[in-house]
Amino acid sequence: MKVLVIPSWFPNRYNTNSGIFIREQVSLMKEAGYNVTVLAALPVSIKRIHLKNTMTYHAYEHIRLFLNIPFFEVVNMALRFIVGYLLFGTIKKTEGLPDIIHAHTFSQAFLVSYLSRKYKIPYLVTEHYSKTMDRRRLGRVQFAIAKAFYRRSTMNIAVSYSQKQKMEQLYSTPFTVVPNFIDISKFHPSSSQRLKKGQPRVKLLSVGNVNENKGFQFIIGALAILNGSTSDYELEIIGEGPYRGRLEALEDYKNNSKYIRLLGSIPNQELVSHYRDADCYISASRVETFGITVLEALASGTPVVVTAENHKKIIENNVYGIHSDRTSQSIANAIRNAINLDATPEVMHDFIKSEYSSETIIELLEKIYLQVTSRSINHSHE
């Protein structure tokens, strides 16, 4: 079976971590024997031009980058379509037509819909974009595009049960759940104990794009509360984004700057040691479709504090972490409780292995691809 994957995000030389989970799923599909090709027409922000890195692509990864023009969204959408269509022409000549198109997020709606109609190829879409669960934040035009795209799709995939529920309610269209998988061979506990004797401070960690939704301002506020009478806690934030300057301007940041490290973006393979070294991982997002960093932390044997509703299922009634309100005081209280949970690093890892391993996810994808192709065949015979 030939599968053409068309993502809206994918690792590239200007952002090596962008859509890394999509690339890992594609690699998983290749290992399972699928004939997979990636078509990625990706906009690059002017702000990231100076961040060029060395990037090696596989032969099946067809990547083209174009400059994103600020404030001209219609022009950018047109550029993405043109670049993507030209790239498809190259792929079609060398590899022929795919049996299925698998889109990742609705942002590729125009290209995927056009290719599907022109060449009569069924498509399915996995939605990762958190704004699709908030009609107000998404906007009227984008909401209409997404709704039409989901309704024409042969199948729609959500990455969590809470996302499925919300998406079905908003778009009146069925969704099936296929979580992102966790590489449990990479993310696992170290042999040392979680809290080391003699360690001067409790290490807190948070990872993600530095934007308002991620709630780093509440985590910094929690650190200030925890260090109000002592200096027992320190915080690492990994990620880049437009909100960094506003974080650095916070009074809580200024008063605790020697206990806070803003590390920016780091290679994905380096995340492993940061997860293992942390005593508690915090995700203070307003909303998340999946929250892969929370699962990576648990797989690494680190307890978590979470604020998004869909993370409640992951922590299993506060066995592997603590669910908190999205306030600094509540997060501070949750951190104190999380670092004293009874669950061992090995137990946390085994839980993630049982629910989110590569074997579990590839089995779900195989069933879905068979359903998509069978529905397409039945439709063509009607």
Secondary structure, DSSP 8 states (H G I E B T S, - for coil): -EEEEEES---BTTBTTTTHHHHHHHHHHHHTT-EEEEEEEEEE-GGGGGG-------TTEEEEEEE--TT-HHHHHHHHHHHHHHHHHHHHHHH---SEEEEESGGGHHHHHHHHHHHT--EEEE---GGGG-HHHH-HHHHHHHHHHHHHSSEEEESSHHHHHHHHHHH----EE------TTTS---SS-SS-TT-SSEEEEEES--SGGGTHHHHHHHHHHHTSS---EEEEEE---TTHHHHHTSHHHHHHGGGEEEEE---GGGHHHHHHH-SEEEE--S--S--HHHHHHHHTT--EEE-SGGGTTTTTTTTSEEE--SSHHHHHHHHHHHTT-S--HHHHHHHHHHHH-HHHHHHHHHHHHHHHHHHHHHHHH-
